[in-house]
Amino acid sequence: MSELEQELKGLIVDVLELEDVTVEQIQSEAPLFGEGLGLDSIDALELASAISKRYGVVLQSDDDATRAAFSSVRALAAHIQAARA
């Protein structure tokens, strides 16, 4: 697992105040929404804001690439790395 994936998992737990989920329980390939981690659209907005502040990457809600990036922690890490390159 990449260091960025680990950081993102911690960010998800902290920003979304997931009291019953630990970083270790989040699988990098698991879906963030629906049957995976169970996030909703409000969670996505909060997470996008936190990612923008921490990594300087703007995630726009009406962008197909952003929707794809939010499919899993691994996809989100890849999107951030590509945007920062």
C-alpha positions in Angstrom: 0.0 0.0 0.0 1.3 3.4 -0.9 2.0 6.1 1.6 -0.6 8.3 -0.1 -3.2 5.6 0.2 -2.5 5.3 3.9 -2.7 9.1 4.3 -6.0 9.2 2.5 -7.5 6.5 4.7 -6.5 8.5 7.8 -8.0 11.7 6.2 -11.2 9.8 5.5 -11.5 8.6 9.1 -10.6 12.0 10.6 -12.5 14.4 8.3 -15.7 12.3 8.2 -15.4 11.4 11.9 -15.9 7.7 11.3 -15.9 6.5 14.9 -16.5 2.9 14.1 -14.0 2.6 11.3 -10.2 2.4 11.6 -7.6 3.1 8.9 -6.7 -0.6 8.9 -10.3 -1.6 8.1 -10.5 0.5 4.9 -9.4 -1.6 1.9 -7.7 0.4 -0.9 -9.8 -1.2 -3.7 -13.1 -1.2 -1.8 -15.8 1.2 -3.1 -16.1 4.4 -1.1 -19.8 4.7 -1.7 -22.7 2.2 -1.5 -21.8 -1.3 -0.3 -18.2 -0.4 0.3 -17.4 2.3 2.9 -21.0 3.7 2.6 -20.1 7.3 2.1 -22.7 9.7 0.7 -22.7 12.9 -1.4 -22.1 15.1 1.7 -19.2 13.0 2.7 -17.8 13.4 -0.8 -18.0 17.2 -0.6 -16.2 17.2 2.8 -13.6 14.9 1.6 -13.0 16.8 -1.6 -12.6 20.0 0.4 -10.0 18.3 2.7 -8.1 16.9 -0.2 -8.0 20.3 -1.9 -6.6 21.9 1.3 -4.1 19.2 2.0 -2.9 18.3 -1.5 -3.8 21.4 -3.5 -5.9 19.2 -5.9 -9.3 20.6 -6.9 -11.9 17.9 -7.4 -14.9 19.2 -9.3 -18.3 17.5 -8.8 -19.3 17.7 -12.4 -16.2 16.0 -13.8 -16.1 12.4 -14.9 -12.5 12.0 -13.8 -13.5 13.1 -10.3 -16.3 10.6 -10.2 -13.9 7.9 -11.3 -11.4 9.0 -8.7 -13.9 8.6 -5.9 -14.5 5.0 -6.7 -11.8 3.8 -4.2 -8.9 5.0 -2.1 -6.5 3.6 -4.7 -8.2 5.5 -7.5 -8.2 8.6 -5.4 -4.5 8.3 -4.7 -3.8 7.8 -8.4 -5.9 10.8 -9.3 -4.0 13.0 -6.8 -0.6 11.8 -7.9 -1.5 12.5 -11.6 -2.8 16.0 -10.8 0.3 16.8 -8.8 2.7 15.5 -11.5 
